[in-house]
Amino acid sequence: MADYAPERIEDRLFINGEFVPSISGKKFDLYNPATEKLAASVYEAGVEDVDVAVKAAKAAFPAWAALSAAERAGYLNKLADAMEANIDEIGYLEAITMGKPYVGDFMGRLGVQILRFYANKAQDVQGDTSLNTAGSVNLTFRQPFGVCAAIIPWNVPLLMLINKVGPALATGNTLVLKSSEKSPLSSLVVGRLAQEIGLPKGVLNILSGFGRPTGEALAKHMDIRKISFTGSVIAGRAIKKAAAESNLKNVTLELGGKSPLIVFDDADLAKAIPASAFSILANSGQACIASSRVYVHEKIAPAFIEGMKTAMTQMGKAGNPLVAGTQRGPQADKIQFDRVMSFLQKAKDEKLSVALGGDRVGAEGEGYYIEPTILANVPEDSSVMKEEIFGPVVCINTFTDEDEVLRRANDTEYGLYASVFTKDISRALRVAKALEAGSVGVNCTSPTMAIDLPFGGWKQSGDGRELSKYATDYWTELKSVFIAL
């Protein structure tokens, strides 16, 4: 992977088709979580930079919206081709900033596939017609909002960027995107590629910065008509509040999760155990859809827990994200590391049963690695059962009754993903219907998804959907037109 290091790491803001330093000249540092050493320093966007980017997007909007859907799709397909050609560089930069192992790079190539999907959806943005009113022909238009904003998280930067940029640009909007302060480098590569393929200036603007002031300025900006955010519930609530207190801009949110997984006594453990282990270890547990609460029938609980210990030990071997074959990297930074460690300390303070792990890997100064951890028989009101840990920590509890376990599984303000393992098809469908989540896996679990099916949350896990034919609905305004004959 060292061969893929770029000669120069881009550190500037991408505004109106050009890379520029921030107006203040202020920069912030990024540390490699595998080594705890400085990886890069990048310019931090302030309120003034947000204003400049919004003005550029506003000026670019009329011409971009006037293009045919095929022309906009052409630009997105060119961008996808350019990303594919630079996957190794993107993977390297994500490895040194948030510790994501470079595995071929599967997530990057999936992102390219998703961007091409969005490009192809550009020509599917259509309205309806009606002849139901006497003497009239009525119809609906779907039209872009205008200037939009997006704020993406740090855990899968390129994928999250594509889930915003793809449908926003395909539907004719222009966009100002804020990357996460933890992992902004791969987003800046996308800016460079947009420049190289000739994307019209101002259509896509990329800012590096923090929630305050950068994200807050986007949420409050009076010229932004829609904002899409992926991240924590706390930040999502703040964005909705800022939007409401400014111009009531449209808001879509994809927030956190505390996803339940139910394993009945007839489940195929040869499938359920590795799926459960992978779900909580993928991306070092730093996934909003991770199956972090497992309910296993008491008849098979001993076998399941022993199997999980073996599977998590084998899958959870930590290593340098830049070394070939590494499956699990560190937590993204010291803040995330300390957060997970604080939950493990709470588990010790509450004298919970630790069936596996429970501590850091290595000594201080050797990277932000945490042991794959299993907590067993955790009280339902414990913070480790209620709150999103965002680390390689799973709680495994037992049950005997279907109604009881559904009540416990749904006893959360989160509703992003849920799963069930059973060979009984009627029970599988009954449970899938009862689980309060935007996505449900049957005999599979997260990160199982499909590009052509919608992704988003119930309850406090979100508002709106990404992927599928529904994605473009959330990036367009709906207008009714009444024509009297």
N, C-alpha and C positions, 0 to 999 in steps of 0.2 A: 504493500500500500504506500510505502514511502515514495515510490516512483510516481504516484499520482498527485503528489503535492504540487500545487500551482507555483509558478515562479514568483507571483505576487498575489497576496490575498487582498481582494478588494475591501476597502474600509469606508468608502464614502456612501452617501445617499444617492438613490437613483430617482431623479426628478426631471420630468419633461424630456425624457430620452437621453439624459446626460448624467454622469456621475459628478457629484459636487460635495464638498465638505459641508458640514452643518454651519449655519449662520453664526452660531456661538463659538464654533471651533472645538467644542467639548467632545471628549472621547470617553469610552468606557472599555474596561479590560475583559477578556474572555480567558478562562483557564481550562486546560485540558483535564477533565475529571479523572482520567486514568493515571495522570502523573502529578496533578495539582500544580503544574507549571503554566506560565503564561503562553497562550496560544495565539492571541491576536488582540489588537485594540481597534475599535471602530467608532466612527462619528455618531454622536447621539442627536437625534432629531428633537427639536424643541417646537414650541407653538408656532414660531415664525416659519419654520420649515414646513409644518403642516399646512399653513396658509398658502405658501408658494406651490406646494404639491397639488392642493385642491384647485387653485387657479389654473394650473396646467391641465388638470383633468377636466375642468369646466370648459376650457377653450377647445380641448380636443373632442369633446362629446358630440357636437352636432355632426361633424364629418364622419366620426366612427359609427354613430347610430344610423347615418344615411347609407352606409355600405350595405350591400346585399349580405344575406346570411352566409352565402357561399364564400364571399370575400373574407368575412370575419373568420369563418372556419379555416380558410386557407392560411391565415396568419397563425391560428392556434396549432394547426398541424405542422407548420414550419417550426414553431416553438417546441413542439413535442419532439420533432426530429433532432433539433439542436440539443435538447435536454438529454436525449438518448445517447448522443455522441459525447456528452460530457458527464455521464453518470459516475465515472470513477472519481472525477474531481469533486462532484457533489457529495459522494459517499465519504471521501476523505475529510471534507470540511465538517460534515455532520459527526464523524467519528471524533475529531479533535475538540469539538465544542460541547456535544452532549453525550458522547460515549457510545453512540449507536454502532454496533459492530458492522463492518462492511461484509455483507454476506451475498456477494455476487452482483450487484446490490439489488436485492429482491424488491425492497420497498421503492427504490428509485424507478425501477422498471415498471412496477405496478402503477406508479404515479404517471409515467408516460402513457401507459395504456388508458388510464382514466382521463387524461387530458384529451386524448384522441376521441374518447367517447363523448366528452363534452363538445368537442368541435363538431362532431356529427349530429349533436342535438340542436345545433343552431337553426337548422331548417325545419325543426319540429315545433318551433315557437309559433303557435297559431291560436286564433280565436275561434268562436262558434257563430253560427247563423241561426235565425229563427224566423219562421213564417206563421207563428201562432197568433199574431195580432192582426186583425182585419185591416187591410189597406196599408200594411207596412211590411218592410223588410228590415229586420233588426239584426245586429251583429255585435260581436265583441272584438276588441283589439287587445293584444298583449304588447306593451311597450316598455322600454327600459326606464329605470328611475332617473338616470342621469349620472351624476357623480356619486359613487358608492365608496365605502370604506370596508376594510377587512382587517381583523386582528387575529393572528395565528399563534398557536402554542409552540413549545420547543421540542415536544417529544417525537414527532415525525414531521419535521419542518417542510420538506418538499411536498409531501402528500397533502398536508393541510393547505399549503399555498395553492396547489392545483385545485383543490375542492372549492376555493374561493375564486381564483382567477378564471378557471375554465367557464363556469356558468355565467359569471359576471360579464366577461368580455363577449361570450357567444351571444348573449341577449342584447348587446349594444350599449352596455354601460361602460363608463371609464372608472378606473379604480385607483385608490390610494391604499396600499397595504402596509401594515406595521408588522414586522417580524418580531419574534421573541428576543428579549435582551440576552437570553441564554444561548441561543443558536441562530444568529442572523446571517451567517456567511453563505449558506446555500441559497438563500433568497436573493442575495446580491449577485450570485452567478446567473440566476434567472433574469435579472435586470440586464446583465451584460449580453445574454443570449437574445433578449428582446431587441436590444440595440443592433445586434449583428444580423438578425433576420429582417430588420427594417420595420418593426412594429411602429406605427405612427406615434410621434412624440406626444407624451401626456396621457396616452391611453392607459398605461400601467406605470405607477410610481411606487417605489419601495423604500420605506423608511425603517431604519434601525432605531430602537428606543425602548423606553420603559412605559409601564401602564400610566404613570404620571411623570411627565406631562403629556407624552405623545398620544397614548391611547385615549386619555381623557379629552384631549383637544379634538380628536376625530369624533368621539361620541357627542361632543357639544357643538360641533361645527354646523353653522346654519346653512351652508351650501352643500352639505352631504345629505342625501335623501334616503340612504339605506346603509346599514352597517351589519356585517356578519362577524360573529365572534366565536371562537372555540377556545375553551379554557375552564377556569374554575367557576363554581357557582357564585362565589363572593364577587369576583370581577364581572361576571355576567349581570348580576343584580345592579352593580354600579353603572354599567353601560346602559342598561334599560332606564335607570333613574336619570342619567345625564341626557339621554335621548328625549325623555319625557319633559325634562326641564328646559330643553332647547327648542327644537323645531318638530318634536314628535316624529323623528325619522323612523322608518321601518327598521325593526331589529329582528335578526334571527340568531339563535344561540345553540351551540352544541357544548354541553357542560359536563360535569363529572358523573361518576357512577360508583356504585357499590354492588356489583352485579352478583346475583345469586345463581348457584348451580345446584340442581336437585338430582341426586343419584338414587333411583329406586332399587329395590333388592333384586330385580330381574335384569338389571343393567349389564351390558357387556363390559366388564372391567378392563378387558384388554384394550378397549377403545376409550373408556371413560377416564382411566387413570392418566395416560399420556396426554390426552386432550386437556384435562384439568391442570396438569403440571405445566404444559406449554403456555396455557392461557395466563397464568400468574407470573411466569418467568419471561415471556416475550417482552423485549424492550426493557428488561430489568424491572418488570412490573409497572413501568411508567406508561400505562395505557388506561384510558377512561373506561374501556370495555372489559378490563381484566376481571376474570371470575374470582373475586376475592372472598366470597362467602360460599362455602360448599356445605350443603346439607345431604348427608348420606344415611341411608336406612340403617338402623342399628344392627340388623342381621349381618350386614356385610361391612360394617364400619372398620373392624380390625384389619381385614384384608385390604380394604381401600386405603387406610392410613399407611400401612406398611408399604403398599405399592407406591403411594405418593412419595414417601420418604426416599425410596429407591429412584423413582423417576426424577424427582427434583434434584437429587444429588448428582445424577448423571447428566441431566440437562443444564444444571445450574453452575457448571464449572466456569468460573470467571476468568477473563483474560484481557489482554490489550486489544481494543477494538480495531487496531490497525494490523493485527497479525491474522493471517489467513487461518480459518477454522474456529476463530473465537465465536462462541454462540451468545455469551452474555457479557455485557460491559458493565461499567460502574453506574451509579446514580448520576444524574446530569451535572450536579454541582454540589457545593457544600450545603447550600440551603436545603436541597432535596435530601441529601444524606442525613443532615441533622433532623429533618422532619421524620424520616423513617425510623431513625434511631430513637427518637422521642417516643414513638409508638411502641417500640420494643421495650423501652424502659417502663412504659405504663403497664405492659403485659407482665413484666417482672414484679412491679409494685403491686399489681393485683393478684400476684401468685397464680397466673394462668399456666396451664399445661403447655410447655414448649416441646413439641414432638420432634422438631428438627430446627437447627440453626438458632437464630435469636441474637446474633451479634454481627460485628463488622468482619470483613475478610482482611487479614494483614494488619499491619501497624499503621499508626497515624503517619501521613506523608507518603503513603503508598497507593493512593487512589481511593475514590469514594465507593468502594465495593461493600456490599452487604450480603450475608449468607442467605440462601434460600431458606425460608422460615415457615413452619407449620405451627399454628396455635390451635389447640384442641379444646372442645367443650367450653367455648367462650360464652359468657352471659350475653344475652341479646342486647342488654342496655350498655354494654361496655363500649367505650369510644373506639376500640379497635374493630368492633363489629359495625359501628354506626358511621364512622368517618372514612373518607377516602385516604388510604395510606400512600398510594402511588409508589409502591416498592414491591419486592419479591416476597410478600407476606400474605399467606392465605389462612383463613379461619375455617376449621372443619368441625361442624356440629352434627349431631345425630337426630333422627326423627323416626316415628313409627306410623303416623297418620297423614294421609294426603292433605286433608283440609287444614290440619295444623301446620304442616310445613309450608303450604301456600300462604297462610296468614303471616308466618314468620318471614318468608321470602319477600312478601310485599310490604312489610312493615319498615319502610324506608322512604325518604323524600326523593331518592334517586330512582330513575326508571330508564336506563339506557340499554342494558343488555341483560338477558336471563337465559338459562339453559336447563334442559332436562334430559336425563338418560334413562330410557326404559324400552323394553321390547313390546310393550302393550300399546298398540297404535291408538286405541281409544283414549287411554290415559294420556298419551303424549299430546294429542290434540286438545284434550280437556285442560291439561296443565298449561299448554301454550296459550290457550285462550284466556286463562285465568291470570297468568303472570303479567304484572303491570310494567311493561317495558316496551321500548320502540322496536327492539329486535329480540327474537327468541330463537335459540338453537335447539334442535331436537336431535339427540345422539351426536351432537357436535357442540362446540362452544366457541367463544371469542378466541381469536380474531376472525372467525368465519364470517364473511360478508359476500355480497355480490354487487357488481357495478350497476346492474340494471334493477336493483331493489333499493328503496329509500333507506337512508340511515339518519337517525335522530332519536331524541329522547322524549319520554313522558315525564310528567311532574317537573321537578326541578332539574332534570337532566337536559332540558332543552326546549326550543321553540322553533319549528321549521325542520326542513329535511334537506339532506345532500344526497348526491348520486341519483340514479334512475331518471325516468321521464319527469319526475316531480321537481327535480332540482331547479330547473329554469323558472318554475312557477314563483319561486321565492326571490327571483331577481327581476321580476317584471311587475308593472302595474296593470290592472285590469280595467278596461274602459268599455262601457256600453254605448252603442251608437244606434239611434232610432231614426229610420228613414221612412217618411210618409210618402206613399205613392201618389 
